[in-house]
């Protein structure tokens, strides 16, 4: 991944996010309403963060970015000295089920091996069958999950 990939990265994220919203609209209207209010986007600063990690990659065909994986190394988590956290894996819809996602995950696995990273973690929506199959194909141990979080709003954010 490099600086010139920002627009493609942002556009792919927006397309994937719109697809996710359509899924939520049908499967979880309450979550859909919440997501509509918070509307996510990829800022230049967020892209630059992933660029600097060295562990985020794009897939290209004929010079066009057709997918990416965005990740970061996290020290001291889950009892490990270093793990790689996958934040996003996005493949343009017309290139799905053609090995692009698997290639991106294998690039990530190779990066982890070269950099002595103990494990790779991510979260997958249990209803996202395609993502589950992709991760299993790449050798991930996929279990069902529940996530807990608490949103912290500082006075300056409000």
Secondary structure in CASP SS format (residue, H / E / C, confidence):
PFRMAT SS
TARGET T0000
AUTHOR 0000-0000-0000
METHOD secondary structure of the structure
MODEL  1
X C 1.00
X C 1.00
X H 1.00
X H 1.00
X H 1.00
X H 1.00
X H 1.00
X H 1.00
X H 1.00
X H 1.00
X H 1.00
X H 1.00
X H 1.00
X H 1.00
X H 1.00
X H 1.00
X H 1.00
X H 1.00
X H 1.00
X H 1.00
X H 1.00
X H 1.00
X H 1.00
X H 1.00
X H 1.00
X H 1.00
X H 1.00
X C 1.00
X H 1.00
X H 1.00
X H 1.00
X H 1.00
X H 1.00
X H 1.00
X H 1.00
X H 1.00
X H 1.00
X H 1.00
X C 1.00
X C 1.00
X C 1.00
X C 1.00
X C 1.00
X H 1.00
X H 1.00
X H 1.00
X H 1.00
X H 1.00
X H 1.00
X H 1.00
X H 1.00
X H 1.00
X H 1.00
X C 1.00
X C 1.00
X C 1.00
X E 1.00
X E 1.00
X E 1.00
X E 1.00
X E 1.00
X C 1.00
X C 1.00
X E 1.00
X E 1.00
X E 1.00
X E 1.00
X E 1.00
X E 1.00
X E 1.00
X E 1.00
X E 1.00
X E 1.00
X E 1.00
X E 1.00
X E 1.00
X E 1.00
X C 1.00
X C 1.00
X E 1.00
X E 1.00
X E 1.00
X E 1.00
X E 1.00
X E 1.00
X E 1.00
X E 1.00
X E 1.00
X E 1.00
X E 1.00
X E 1.00
X C 1.00
X H 1.00
X H 1.00
X H 1.00
X C 1.00
X C 1.00
X C 1.00
X C 1.00
X H 1.00
X H 1.00
X H 1.00
X H 1.00
X H 1.00
X H 1.00
X H 1.00
X H 1.00
X H 1.00
X H 1.00
X H 1.00
X H 1.00
X H 1.00
X H 1.00
X H 1.00
X C 1.00
X C 1.00
X C 1.00
X C 1.00
X E 1.00
X E 1.00
X E 1.00
X C 1.00
X C 1.00
X C 1.00
X C 1.00
X C 1.00
X C 1.00
X C 1.00
X H 1.00
X H 1.00
X H 1.00
X H 1.00
X H 1.00
X H 1.00
X H 1.00
X H 1.00
X H 1.00
X C 1.00
X C 1.00
X C 1.00
X C 1.00
X C 1.00
X C 1.00
X C 1.00
X C 1.00
X C 1.00
X C 1.00
X C 1.00
X C 1.00
X C 1.00
X C 1.00
X C 1.00
X C 1.00
X C 1.00
X C 1.00
X C 1.00
X C 1.00
X C 1.00
END
